[in-house]
Amino acid sequence: MRTTSFRALVLSTCALFSTGCDSLFFIEAEAEEICKTEPNVDFPAAFPGTLSIKHTTNFPLGDFDAALPDDADVETELRLKSFEVTSSTDLSGIERASLSVVRPGNQEAIVIGEYRRTSTTATQTIRLTGSGAVNLLDMAREDSLDIVFDARGSLPTRDWNAKLETCAGVRAKASYFDLVF
């Protein structure tokens, strides 16, 4: 796992007499990039008629939210930087894939990245692109999140393994205005 340092800033967003501001003071915590690599993930051979396969990864968030006050309303977001599957097996039969964040202890999934095959050329690598920043709601207070890779299409008919690499950025912002006044 690779992670950059966490940073927290207390910022004044507007002058006292400015208009259109939600809050005068806020604290922001951000992990610009957190990466996790799984170098040898085994996938079973697909039986005839099998159209999808899933793999769940526990993705660490660390304690980037430690600087945030417990009682404050917090806005949080996660942005997928990259997700890559690399295998020695041909993956060109995979037509679509998605990456989702799953709320711990729940099956509610939020899609954070997608892949659609654009050619039938043999390939051993699939790269998912992020679908933009997603609101994590209260999930950012967790130490880790479950991330689910879901691939669909004509899957390999023999056992295969792959290296999975996930990189994401996490940001949280809390207003101090409500806590002070």
C-alpha positions, 0 to 999 in steps of 0.5 A: 500500500502506498499513501501520501501524507494527509493534510488538514487546513483551517481556512477562512473562506470569505471576509466577514462582510462578504455575501454568498458564503456558507461558512466563514471557517472550515477545516479540510482533510485530504489524502491526495492519493491512497494506493493499494496493489494486490499482486496475485489475485486468483480468478476461477475459470468461467463455466459456459454461460457465466457472464460476470465475475466479482472481486472485493478488495478492502481499501484502507482510508487510514486516519485522514479524518482524525482532524475533523470534529466529531459533531460537525456536518462533514462533506466527503468525496472520493475520486478514483485516480486509477484502477488497473487489472493486468493478467497474463491471460487475454481479457479482450472478452470482457465487454464491461467492468465497473468499480464500486464502493460498498458501504460497510455492513450493507450492500448499497454500492456507489459506482466510482469507475467504469470500463467499456471495451472499444476493440476486439484486439487481444489485451491483457490489461483493463483500465477503468476510468473514474466517473468523477468525485462521489459523495461518500456520505458518512463512509469517510469516517470508516478506516477502510471501504470495500471496493468491488470490481465487477467484470462482464462479458466473455470471461476466460475459460481457465483459471487465471490470476491478475495484479489489481492496482487501485489509487484514489483520493479522499477529501473531507470538509467540515464547517467550524462555524456551527461549532463556534457559534 
